[in-house]
Amino acid sequence: MKELELGWYDRARCKGMDGKIFFPDIPAGLNHRGVFDEAVKVCGLCSVRRECLALALQAETNDIRRYGVFGGKTPRQRDVIAGK
């Protein structure tokens, strides 16, 4: 895997925000509807959401557990993009 370039993160809208917005602690088996709405809204206003999504897709190629919101996409949405 090539080294990840993260210089764009300094321009991320989420920088300095509470990570629980993007990575909520949700017990398994509970309905996740609406859990990621606030994070997706923040990402929708971010100028580097494409870079963030690309980072997540690159990192998730190793079949690690997909969790949280990256680039405005939920784990399920990223699975669809990745063809999983």
CNS distance restraints for C-alpha pairs under 8 A (distance, minus, plus):
assign (resid   4 and name CA) (resid  55 and name CA) 7.47 0.50 0.50
assign (resid   8 and name CA) (resid  12 and name CA) 6.89 0.50 0.50
assign (resid   8 and name CA) (resid  48 and name CA) 6.65 0.50 0.50
assign (resid   8 and name CA) (resid  51 and name CA) 7.29 0.50 0.50
assign (resid   9 and name CA) (resid  15 and name CA) 7.20 0.50 0.50
assign (resid   9 and name CA) (resid  48 and name CA) 7.52 0.50 0.50
assign (resid   9 and name CA) (resid  52 and name CA) 7.94 0.50 0.50
assign (resid  10 and name CA) (resid  15 and name CA) 7.00 0.50 0.50
assign (resid  11 and name CA) (resid  15 and name CA) 7.62 0.50 0.50
assign (resid  11 and name CA) (resid  47 and name CA) 7.38 0.50 0.50
assign (resid  11 and name CA) (resid  48 and name CA) 6.88 0.50 0.50
assign (resid  12 and name CA) (resid  46 and name CA) 6.27 0.50 0.50
assign (resid  12 and name CA) (resid  47 and name CA) 6.96 0.50 0.50
assign (resid  12 and name CA) (resid  48 and name CA) 5.92 0.50 0.50
assign (resid  12 and name CA) (resid  49 and name CA) 7.68 0.50 0.50
assign (resid  13 and name CA) (resid  42 and name CA) 6.92 0.50 0.50
assign (resid  13 and name CA) (resid  43 and name CA) 7.11 0.50 0.50
assign (resid  13 and name CA) (resid  45 and name CA) 7.42 0.50 0.50
assign (resid  13 and name CA) (resid  46 and name CA) 5.24 0.50 0.50
assign (resid  13 and name CA) (resid  47 and name CA) 7.57 0.50 0.50
assign (resid  14 and name CA) (resid  42 and name CA) 7.06 0.50 0.50
assign (resid  14 and name CA) (resid  43 and name CA) 7.56 0.50 0.50
assign (resid  17 and name CA) (resid  21 and name CA) 7.99 0.50 0.50
assign (resid  18 and name CA) (resid  22 and name CA) 7.98 0.50 0.50
assign (resid  19 and name CA) (resid  23 and name CA) 5.88 0.50 0.50
assign (resid  19 and name CA) (resid  24 and name CA) 7.80 0.50 0.50
assign (resid  20 and name CA) (resid  24 and name CA) 4.65 0.50 0.50
assign (resid  20 and name CA) (resid  25 and name CA) 7.25 0.50 0.50
assign (resid  21 and name CA) (resid  36 and name CA) 7.31 0.50 0.50
assign (resid  21 and name CA) (resid  38 and name CA) 6.76 0.50 0.50
assign (resid  21 and name CA) (resid  39 and name CA) 5.67 0.50 0.50
assign (resid  22 and name CA) (resid  36 and name CA) 6.86 0.50 0.50
assign (resid  22 and name CA) (resid  39 and name CA) 5.34 0.50 0.50
assign (resid  22 and name CA) (resid  68 and name CA) 5.30 0.50 0.50
assign (resid  22 and name CA) (resid  69 and name CA) 5.18 0.50 0.50
assign (resid  22 and name CA) (resid  70 and name CA) 7.77 0.50 0.50
assign (resid  23 and name CA) (resid  67 and name CA) 6.93 0.50 0.50
assign (resid  23 and name CA) (resid  68 and name CA) 4.48 0.50 0.50
assign (resid  23 and name CA) (resid  69 and name CA) 6.86 0.50 0.50
assign (resid  24 and name CA) (resid  35 and name CA) 7.57 0.50 0.50
assign (resid  24 and name CA) (resid  68 and name CA) 7.19 0.50 0.50
assign (resid  26 and name CA) (resid  30 and name CA) 7.11 0.50 0.50
assign (resid  26 and name CA) (resid  32 and name CA) 7.72 0.50 0.50
assign (resid  32 and name CA) (resid  36 and name CA) 7.80 0.50 0.50
assign (resid  36 and name CA) (resid  40 and name CA) 6.12 0.50 0.50
assign (resid  36 and name CA) (resid  68 and name CA) 7.96 0.50 0.50
assign (resid  36 and name CA) (resid  69 and name CA) 7.05 0.50 0.50
assign (resid  36 and name CA) (resid  74 and name CA) 7.18 0.50 0.50
assign (resid  37 and name CA) (resid  41 and name CA) 6.19 0.50 0.50
assign (resid  38 and name CA) (resid  42 and name CA) 6.36 0.50 0.50
assign (resid  39 and name CA) (resid  43 and name CA) 6.21 0.50 0.50
assign (resid  39 and name CA) (resid  69 and name CA) 6.63 0.50 0.50
assign (resid  39 and name CA) (resid  72 and name CA) 7.02 0.50 0.50
assign (resid  40 and name CA) (resid  44 and name CA) 6.07 0.50 0.50
assign (resid  40 and name CA) (resid  69 and name CA) 7.07 0.50 0.50
assign (resid  40 and name CA) (resid  71 and name CA) 7.96 0.50 0.50
assign (resid  40 and name CA) (resid  72 and name CA) 4.57 0.50 0.50
assign (resid  40 and name CA) (resid  73 and name CA) 6.86 0.50 0.50
assign (resid  41 and name CA) (resid  45 and name CA) 6.86 0.50 0.50
assign (resid  41 and name CA) (resid  72 and name CA) 7.45 0.50 0.50
assign (resid  42 and name CA) (resid  46 and name CA) 6.67 0.50 0.50
assign (resid  42 and name CA) (resid  72 and name CA) 7.77 0.50 0.50
assign (resid  43 and name CA) (resid  49 and name CA) 6.17 0.50 0.50
assign (resid  43 and name CA) (resid  70 and name CA) 7.81 0.50 0.50
assign (resid  43 and name CA) (resid  71 and name CA) 5.91 0.50 0.50
assign (resid  43 and name CA) (resid  72 and name CA) 4.76 0.50 0.50
assign (resid  44 and name CA) (resid  49 and name CA) 7.55 0.50 0.50
assign (resid  44 and name CA) (resid  72 and name CA) 6.17 0.50 0.50
assign (resid  48 and name CA) (resid  52 and name CA) 6.36 0.50 0.50
assign (resid  48 and name CA) (resid  71 and name CA) 7.70 0.50 0.50
assign (resid  49 and name CA) (resid  53 and name CA) 6.07 0.50 0.50
assign (resid  49 and name CA) (resid  70 and name CA) 7.45 0.50 0.50
assign (resid  49 and name CA) (resid  71 and name CA) 4.12 0.50 0.50
assign (resid  49 and name CA) (resid  72 and name CA) 6.71 0.50 0.50
assign (resid  50 and name CA) (resid  54 and name CA) 6.11 0.50 0.50
assign (resid  50 and name CA) (resid  71 and name CA) 5.88 0.50 0.50
assign (resid  51 and name CA) (resid  55 and name CA) 6.19 0.50 0.50
assign (resid  51 and name CA) (resid  71 and name CA) 7.32 0.50 0.50
assign (resid  52 and name CA) (resid  56 and name CA) 6.39 0.50 0.50
assign (resid  52 and name CA) (resid  70 and name CA) 5.80 0.50 0.50
assign (resid  52 and name CA) (resid  71 and name CA) 4.88 0.50 0.50
assign (resid  53 and name CA) (resid  57 and name CA) 6.18 0.50 0.50
assign (resid  53 and name CA) (resid  70 and name CA) 5.29 0.50 0.50
assign (resid  53 and name CA) (resid  71 and name CA) 4.23 0.50 0.50
assign (resid  53 and name CA) (resid  72 and name CA) 7.51 0.50 0.50
assign (resid  53 and name CA) (resid  73 and name CA) 7.34 0.50 0.50
assign (resid  54 and name CA) (resid  58 and name CA) 6.07 0.50 0.50
assign (resid  54 and name CA) (resid  71 and name CA) 7.92 0.50 0.50
assign (resid  55 and name CA) (resid  59 and name CA) 6.09 0.50 0.50
assign (resid  56 and name CA) (resid  60 and name CA) 5.93 0.50 0.50
assign (resid  56 and name CA) (resid  70 and name CA) 6.34 0.50 0.50
assign (resid  57 and name CA) (resid  61 and name CA) 6.46 0.50 0.50
assign (resid  57 and name CA) (resid  78 and name CA) 7.08 0.50 0.50
assign (resid  57 and name CA) (resid  82 and name CA) 7.07 0.50 0.50
assign (resid  60 and name CA) (resid  64 and name CA) 5.69 0.50 0.50
assign (resid  60 and name CA) (resid  65 and name CA) 7.62 0.50 0.50
assign (resid  60 and name CA) (resid  66 and name CA) 6.82 0.50 0.50
assign (resid  66 and name CA) (resid  75 and name CA) 5.34 0.50 0.50
assign (resid  67 and name CA) (resid  74 and name CA) 7.70 0.50 0.50
assign (resid  67 and name CA) (resid  75 and name CA) 5.59 0.50 0.50
assign (resid  68 and name CA) (resid  74 and name CA) 6.33 0.50 0.50
assign (resid  68 and name CA) (resid  75 and name CA) 6.35 0.50 0.50
assign (resid  69 and name CA) (resid  73 and name CA) 5.45 0.50 0.50
assign (resid  69 and name CA) (resid  74 and name CA) 4.85 0.50 0.50
assign (resid  69 and name CA) (resid  75 and name CA) 6.73 0.50 0.50
assign (resid  70 and name CA) (resid  74 and name CA) 6.93 0.50 0.50
assign (resid  73 and name CA) (resid  77 and name CA) 5.61 0.50 0.50
assign (resid  73 and name CA) (resid  78 and name CA) 6.12 0.50 0.50
assign (resid  74 and name CA) (resid  78 and name CA) 6.24 0.50 0.50
assign (resid  75 and name CA) (resid  79 and name CA) 6.24 0.50 0.50
assign (resid  76 and name CA) (resid  80 and name CA) 6.42 0.50 0.50
assign (resid  77 and name CA) (resid  81 and name CA) 6.36 0.50 0.50
assign (resid  78 and name CA) (resid  82 and name CA) 6.04 0.50 0.50
assign (resid  79 and name CA) (resid  83 and name CA) 6.04 0.50 0.50
assign (resid  79 and name CA) (resid  84 and name CA) 4.98 0.50 0.50
assign (resid  80 and name CA) (resid  84 and name CA) 5.85 0.50 0.50
